[in-house]
Amino acid sequence: LRLLKLVRVLKASQVAKKWRNDVNISNRHLSLVKFFVVLSVCAHWMACAMGFIGLLENDPSRSWMEALRTRPEGFGPWDAYVFSIYWSVMTLTSIGYGDVYAKTTAERVVCTLCMVVGGGSWAYLIGSACSIFASMDERSMTFFGSLETLQAMMEDRNLPTKMRRRIRNYWYRAKDLERMERFQYEAQRLSPALQRRLAFQSNAEWVRNVPFLRVVSMNMVAQLMTFVKIRIFEPLEIFTQPWMFYVLQSGIACTPARVHAAGDSWGDDQLLLYNSKLTRTAEDCVALTYVEILQLQRGDLEE
């Protein structure tokens, strides 16, 4: 009847779900840990089954434990478990050295059941683990797949070597842009309150450096952050749009007024002022290096 206490193991799934929410770990790594735990439990149970059936045999010469029982130094429970786990791991991984094998009918039945269960478990775990390892670098695989398509396009159109080099250079620089756009897309699946909170926390560092954003409510700032768009420009590229607010995330850019470094912002008047007499003409912005820009349109503020 004490075996009924094993039902408590079912509660472990609830504990695991709570732990999964509390621990900052990716689902892929969590799955690998889960596979290792399942593999260990399966090997342990197979070892216990093999050890139990071996201990039931009174005649040492007829049991797989013959080598243990005939040792001059004797054997204890730990020795029996080590031999059993040694056999179970060999069976589970399909290695099979052959130095530990079944001798009685009962042992053969147990071994057969263990081989069926162990073989199925091992095949499932290996397949799942390979799938996880293959998807760990999914973003790079997608990026290089797109790069191959781009290379084919440049080859078909017979672009000059200089132009190809320029396009490839920009493509590598824009690698993180795709990841950020993917993050923004996935964030849209959150609740509106969580979206605003996430947007605020992700942009809090530069928001503190913008004067007019420091005097409005956090809810409004978070709402505005959901409209922010990310762009990347190459050196000497001019980017100027009216009614646009810019934040420089990385690189160096310049306007007629000054040179801007990471963390700088400009275009406040384009975003806030409605009187054309007060609003300056949108100034040309020139990227001196590869720059990553955050853009916020006036229409988004009005909305």
Secondary structure, DSSP 4 states (H G I P E B T S, - for coil): -GGGGGGGGGHHHHHHHHHHHHS---HHHHHHHHHHHHHHHHHHHHHHHHHHHHHT-S-GGGSTTHHHHT-TT---HHHHHHHHHHHHHHHHTT---SSS---SHHHHHHHHHHHHHHHHHHHHHHHHHHHHHHHHTHHHHHHHHHHHHHHHHHHHTT--HHHHHHHHHHHHHTHHHHHHHHHHHHHTTS-HHHHHHHHHHHHHHHHTT-HHHHTS-HHHHHHHHTT-EEEEE-TT-B---TTEEEEEEES-EE-SS-EE-TT-EE-HHHHH---TTTSPPPPP-EESS-EEEEEEEHHHHH-
